[in-house]
Amino acid sequence: MGEVAKSVDVSVVLPCYNVETYLDQALCSVEKNTLAHVEIICVNDGSTDGTLAILRRHASSDARVRIIDKANGGYGAAVNRGFDEARGTYVAILEPDDWVEAHMYDDLLTLARRYEAKGFGYPDIVKSSYWRIWMPGTAQQHRLHCSYFKRIRPNHQPFALIDCPRLIQHHPSIWSALYRRDFLRERKIRFKEVPGAGWVDNPFLIETMCQAKTIVYTDTPYYNYREDLPGSSSAMRSLDLSFERWNDMCDVMDRLDIHDHGIRRALDTIGFRYVGEAIGRGGLDDAELKAGMQRIFSRMGTDDILSLTNVSPQLRQLAFALTDRACPQLSGCEYFKALVKEFFYSIRVNGIGFALARTNVYRQRRQQQDANADPSKHHSTDMPAGM
């Protein structure tokens, strides 16, 4: 392919740890970008399988591939190292058990240049939708649109998060974007460094989206994300870790002095989602998890909780009960309307079959959550308020 251009447009960082099964597909997919000047920074994070050999094979045939071989330090440390070595105008993240459509980085860079040519300068973030690879590796595998497809509709572009808070309400999907390297450096945005994966994508999402002055979005999906692979951080996550990362995200907003109700409601929706999952698995019977729920709810404003009609009345009543706040009567009508709207959205973007299957699973999960979340059973008199 020839030598890497002196002026690099996009530095794609691959944090690699024991990913020999999928790595070749990931590398081949990013190597198909031929219009932008791309460098592919592969950070081998102490792999013990055949990962390093695969990286070396690609590096021998494509000069754009750079290998950093280091001792294991976790996902955050690996990506930070890749960012430190990056030379591109933009940086991107590719998780090596996923893959991208041909020319993803070519197209996103072209989009960035379009707005730069209009006098806006290079956007801080260029964001796209993505493909969900549902039930990967099974006979039931399907490719589905992500949950924010056709929902990100700012009145103008470029925009800031305050113009479209929904951008942070769903899966963090930090890899379906380009980040202007000088923006990350000037704002001192880094990944949290913890062992393993550690869900560090959550605070990175909030740091970048809240600090970006200019975001450009396209509904064209490029990134293919394998959901819940066995052994992945999302499949193996602990409930208390999700609570910890939600508090990290809230800490970021507090530090940045962000009080916009739309942005806070988006964050609170994530918090309720994590708590709902914990409740469905009996988390209210665990004193530490219950205390974690109380801490999350104590950081949510009363008006914001009341406004979250996409959250069941039972969960919102529990939020008031666990924080010793009086709860007004909550109607289920708006929540029912939100469920109906979600059902028809699912039909529109992913088809009737998926919508029906998702509705059945959601109904069963919600029934379990609501039964476990009965506020009359879980009043917080046994815990100090505001913990």
C-alpha positions in Angstrom: 0.0 0.0 0.0 3.0 2.3 0.2 4.3 4.4 3.1 2.0 6.3 5.4 1.5 9.9 4.3 3.2 12.5 6.4 -0.1 14.3 6.9 -2.5 11.8 8.5 -6.2 12.5 8.3 -7.6 9.8 10.6 -5.8 7.6 13.3 -7.9 4.5 13.9 -7.0 3.0 17.3 -7.6 -0.8 17.9 -7.2 -1.9 21.5 -6.4 -5.6 21.2 -6.6 -8.2 23.9 -7.0 -11.9 22.9 -9.2 -11.2 19.8 -7.7 -13.6 17.3 -11.2 -14.9 16.3 -12.4 -11.5 14.9 -9.2 -9.4 14.4 -8.6 -10.2 10.8 -12.1 -9.1 9.8 -11.7 -5.9 11.7 -8.3 -5.0 10.1 -9.4 -5.9 6.6 -12.5 -3.7 7.0 -10.5 -0.6 8.0 -7.9 -1.2 5.4 -10.5 -0.6 2.7 -10.4 3.1 3.4 -8.4 4.5 0.6 -9.4 8.1 0.1 -8.5 9.5 3.5 -4.9 9.2 4.7 -5.4 6.7 7.5 -3.1 5.2 10.0 -4.1 2.0 11.9 -2.7 2.0 15.5 -3.0 -1.5 16.9 -2.3 -1.6 20.7 -1.6 -5.2 21.7 -2.5 -5.1 25.4 -0.7 -8.2 26.6 -2.5 -10.8 24.4 -1.7 -14.4 25.1 -3.4 -15.9 22.0 -2.5 -15.3 18.3 -3.5 -11.7 18.2 0.1 -10.3 17.8 0.9 -12.7 14.9 -2.2 -11.5 13.1 -1.2 -7.9 13.7 2.3 -8.5 12.4 0.9 -10.2 9.2 -1.2 -7.1 8.4 1.7 -4.7 9.2 3.9 -6.6 6.8 1.5 -6.0 3.9 0.1 -2.6 4.8 2.4 0.2 6.0 -0.5 2.1 7.5 -0.6 -0.6 10.3 1.4 0.4 13.4 1.8 -2.0 16.3 2.3 -1.1 19.9 3.1 -4.1 22.0 2.6 -3.5 25.7 1.9 -5.3 29.0 -1.8 -5.6 29.8 -3.3 -2.5 31.3 -6.9 -2.6 30.4 -9.1 -1.0 27.6 -8.8 2.6 28.8 -5.0 2.5 29.1 -4.7 0.9 25.6 -6.8 3.5 23.9 -5.0 6.3 25.7 -1.7 5.0 24.5 -3.1 4.8 21.0 -4.3 8.4 21.2 -0.9 9.5 22.5 0.7 7.9 19.4 -1.9 9.3 17.0 -0.9 11.8 14.3 -4.2 12.3 12.6 -6.4 15.3 12.4 -9.1 13.0 13.8 -8.9 9.8 15.9 -11.4 6.9 15.9 -11.8 3.7 17.9 -12.4 0.3 16.4 -13.0 -2.5 18.7 -11.4 -5.6 17.2 -14.4 -7.9 17.6 -16.4 -5.6 15.4 -16.0 -4.4 11.8 -16.8 -1.3 9.7 -18.3 -0.8 6.3 -15.9 0.0 3.5 -15.0 3.7 3.4 -16.5 4.6 6.8 -13.5 6.9 7.7 -13.3 8.2 4.1 -16.9 9.2 4.3 -16.9 10.7 7.8 -13.8 12.7 6.9 -15.5 14.0 3.8 -18.4 15.1 5.9 -16.1 16.9 8.3 -14.4 18.7 5.3 -17.8 19.7 4.0 -18.5 21.8 7.1 -14.9 23.0 7.3 -15.3 24.4 3.8 -18.5 26.2 4.9 -16.6 28.2 7.4 -17.4 26.2 10.6 -14.0 24.8 11.0 -13.4 21.1 11.5 -16.2 19.7 13.8 -15.1 18.5 17.2 -17.1 15.2 16.6 -18.4 13.6 13.5 -21.0 11.0 14.6 -22.9 8.3 12.7 -25.5 5.7 13.5 -24.4 2.0 13.5 -25.6 -1.5 12.9 -26.4 -3.8 15.8 -25.3 -7.4 15.1 -28.0 -9.1 17.2 -27.3 -12.7 18.4 -23.9 -12.8 16.7 -22.6 -16.2 15.5 -26.0 -17.9 15.8 -28.6 -19.0 13.4 -30.7 -16.1 14.7 -28.1 -13.4 13.9 -29.7 -10.3 12.5 -28.4 -6.8 11.5 -30.5 -4.1 13.0 -30.5 -0.3 13.1 -29.3 1.2 16.4 -31.8 2.7 18.8 -31.1 6.3 17.9 -31.4 5.8 14.1 -33.7 8.5 12.7 -34.0 10.1 16.2 -31.1 12.6 16.1 -32.7 15.6 14.4 -31.1 18.8 15.4 -32.4 22.0 13.9 -29.1 22.8 12.5 -25.6 21.4 11.9 -23.1 21.6 13.4 -24.8 21.4 16.7 -24.0 21.0 20.4 -25.4 18.4 22.8 -27.9 20.9 24.3 -29.6 21.0 20.8 -30.1 17.2 20.8 -29.6 15.6 24.2 -31.0 12.2 23.0 -27.5 11.6 21.5 -26.3 10.4 24.9 -29.5 8.5 26.0 -28.7 5.2 24.3 -25.7 2.8 24.0 -22.5 4.9 24.3 -21.3 3.7 20.8 -18.1 5.8 21.1 -16.7 3.9 18.2 -19.2 5.3 15.6 -17.5 8.6 15.5 -14.4 10.7 14.6 -13.0 12.9 17.3 -10.8 15.9 16.5 -7.5 15.1 18.1 -6.7 18.7 19.1 -10.2 18.9 20.7 -9.4 15.9 22.9 -5.9 17.3 23.8 -7.1 20.8 24.5 -9.9 19.6 26.7 -7.6 17.0 28.4 -10.1 14.2 27.6 -8.8 10.8 28.5 -10.2 7.4 29.2 -10.5 6.2 32.8 -7.8 3.6 33.3 -9.0 0.5 35.2 -8.3 -3.2 34.8 -10.2 -4.9 32.0 -12.8 -3.1 29.9 -14.5 -1.6 33.0 -17.3 0.2 31.0 -15.0 3.3 30.6 -16.8 4.2 27.4 -19.6 5.7 29.4 -17.7 8.6 31.0 -15.7 9.2 27.8 -19.0 9.6 26.0 -20.2 12.3 28.4 -16.8 14.1 28.4 -16.7 14.3 24.6 -20.4 15.1 24.0 -20.7 17.7 26.8 -17.5 19.5 25.8 -17.9 19.5 22.1 -18.9 22.8 20.6 -19.5 21.4 17.1 -21.1 18.0 16.4 -22.0 16.8 12.9 -24.3 13.7 12.6 -25.3 11.4 9.8 -27.9 8.6 9.9 -25.8 6.5 7.5 -24.7 3.4 9.5 -21.1 2.3 9.0 -20.0 0.5 12.2 -21.1 -3.2 12.8 -21.3 -3.8 16.6 -21.5 -7.4 17.8 -23.8 -7.2 20.8 -23.2 -9.2 24.0 -20.5 -11.6 22.8 -19.7 -14.3 25.4 -17.0 -12.8 27.6 -17.5 -9.2 26.4 -17.7 -6.4 29.0 -21.3 -5.8 28.2 -22.2 -9.5 28.7 -20.1 -9.8 31.9 -20.8 -6.5 33.5 -21.6 -6.4 37.2 -24.5 -4.3 38.4 -22.4 -2.3 40.8 -20.0 -1.4 38.0 -22.9 0.1 35.9 -23.9 2.1 39.0 -20.3 3.3 39.4 -20.0 4.4 35.8 -23.3 6.3 36.0 -22.0 8.2 38.9 -18.8 8.9 37.0 -21.0 10.4 34.2 -22.9 12.5 36.7 -19.6 13.6 38.2 -18.5 14.8 34.7 -21.7 16.8 34.3 -21.3 18.4 37.8 -17.7 19.3 37.1 -18.7 20.9 33.8 -21.6 22.7 35.5 -24.2 21.2 33.1 -27.7 21.7 34.4 -29.7 21.7 31.1 -32.9 19.7 31.8 -32.8 17.8 28.5 -29.2 16.6 29.0 -29.9 15.7 32.7 -33.1 13.8 31.7 -31.1 11.8 29.1 -28.6 10.9 31.8 -31.4 10.0 34.3 -32.9 7.7 31.7 -29.7 5.8 31.6 -29.7 5.6 35.4 -33.2 4.2 35.5 -32.2 1.7 32.8 -29.4 0.4 35.0 -31.5 0.4 38.1 -34.3 -1.4 36.3 -32.0 -4.1 35.2 -30.7 -4.6 38.7 -34.2 -4.7 40.1 -35.2 -7.3 37.6 -32.4 -9.5 38.9 -33.4 -9.0 42.5 -31.1 -6.2 43.3 -33.3 -4.7 46.0 -32.6 -7.7 48.2 -28.9 -6.8 48.2 -28.1 -4.0 50.7 -25.1 -2.6 48.7 -27.0 -2.5 45.4 -30.0 -0.9 47.2 -27.7 1.7 48.6 -26.3 2.2 45.1 -29.8 2.8 43.7 -30.5 5.3 46.5 -27.3 7.2 45.6 -28.3 7.3 41.9 -31.8 8.5 42.7 -30.6 11.1 45.2 -28.6 12.8 42.3 -31.8 13.1 40.2 -33.9 16.2 40.4 -37.6 15.9 41.4 -38.8 17.7 38.3 -36.7 15.6 36.0 -38.0 12.3 37.6 -41.5 13.5 37.1 -40.9 14.4 33.5 -39.5 11.0 32.5 -42.7 9.5 31.1 -40.6 6.9 29.3 -39.9 5.3 32.7 -42.6 3.3 34.4 -44.6 4.9 37.3 -43.5 2.1 39.6 -39.8 2.8 39.0 -40.3 6.5 39.5 -42.3 5.9 42.7 -39.4 3.8 43.9 -37.0 6.6 43.2 -39.0 8.9 45.5 -39.4 6.2 48.2 -35.7 5.4 48.4 -34.8 9.0 48.8 -37.5 9.9 51.3 -39.3 12.3 49.0 -43.0 12.7 48.8 -44.3 11.3 45.5 -47.3 12.8 43.8 -49.8 10.5 42.0 -48.2 9.3 38.8 -50.4 8.4 35.8 -49.5 5.5 33.6 -51.2 7.0 30.5 -48.1 8.9 29.3 -45.9 5.8 29.9 -48.3 3.7 27.9 -48.2 6.2 25.0 -44.4 6.1 25.2 -44.5 2.3 24.9 -46.8 2.4 21.9 -44.6 5.0 20.2 -41.6 2.8 20.8 -43.4 -0.2 19.3 -44.2 1.7 16.1 -40.7 3.1 15.9 -39.3 -0.5 16.1 -41.6 -1.6 13.3 -40.5 1.4 11.1 -36.8 0.8 11.5 -36.3 -2.9 12.1 -39.6 -4.6 11.0 -42.6 -6.1 12.6 -40.9 -9.4 13.6 -38.3 -7.7 15.7 -40.8 -5.3 17.2 -43.0 -8.1 18.4 -40.1 -10.1 19.7 -38.7 -7.1 21.5 -42.1 -6.2 22.9 -42.6 -9.7 24.4 -39.2 -9.6 26.1 -39.7 -6.1 27.3 -43.1 -6.9 28.7 -41.8 -9.9 30.7 -38.8 -7.9 32.0 -41.0 -4.9 32.9 -43.5 -7.1 34.8 -40.6 -8.5 36.9 -39.1 -5.1 37.5 -42.5 -3.5 38.5 -43.2 -6.4 40.9 -39.8 -6.1 42.5 -40.0 -2.3 42.6 -43.2 -2.0 44.7 -42.4 1.1 46.8 -44.5 -0.2 49.7 -42.0 -3.0 50.1 -38.8 -1.0 49.8 -39.1 2.3 51.7 -35.7 3.7 52.7 -36.2 4.0 56.4 -33.3 1.5 56.9 -30.8 3.8 55.1 -29.7 7.3 55.7 -31.2 9.8 53.2 -28.9 11.3 50.6 -26.3 8.5 50.8 
